[in-house]
Amino acid sequence: MKFFLSIFSLIPLSVFSEIDITTIDSFRIVNAGPHMLLVKKYSENPRSDNGFIFHVKRPHCFADQPSFVMYSPDSADFDEPEEDSVLKASIRVNLKKKKEIDLKVYLALEERSVLELEGNFPSLRGVRVMELDSIYGKDKWVLDHLDKAIEEATKICESFAPYEKEEEAVKETKV
């Protein structure tokens, strides 16, 4: 048994390589560490690299933290907001009435920011089209089959295999 454990611990962990999957619905599922996945979709605006993202993390493996990665506009008078500040924006889900929302600046970098939906916002379950109007401009995401992307990310999360190669030391175990 000791021999088997030693041999198994020396097998390369290429089976547990990094996750980078693009679904047939154009969602990207990528690892963000050994126990968290990000599911993202880029804006339909061809001049925009902005994205909608959410997390699927262990141990519970459910979708949470809906956020936006927003690139700063190419405008000389644009002031990048500071981290932890709250921005006002409007969101429209499935072509219904616009709703005023708050976006918390989770991370502020020179060229882009990560904005988290904060407080009360429309349900995103079953969303097909989402539009966001903020200081970063107007963006639209077609999120058909979001439920399938959540399902796929949940399956990967529940597999309990590390998403990326981790250093592993060979240990002697008494049997």
Beta strands, then each sheet from edge to edge (+ up, - down):
strand 1: 20-22
strand 2: 28-31
strand 3: 36-42
strand 4: 51-57
strand 5: 63-71
strand 6: 86-93
strand 7: 99-108
strand 8: 112-118
strand 9: 129-134
strand 10: 137-142
sheet 1: 1+ 2- 3+ 4- 5+ 8- 7+ 6- 9+ 10-
end
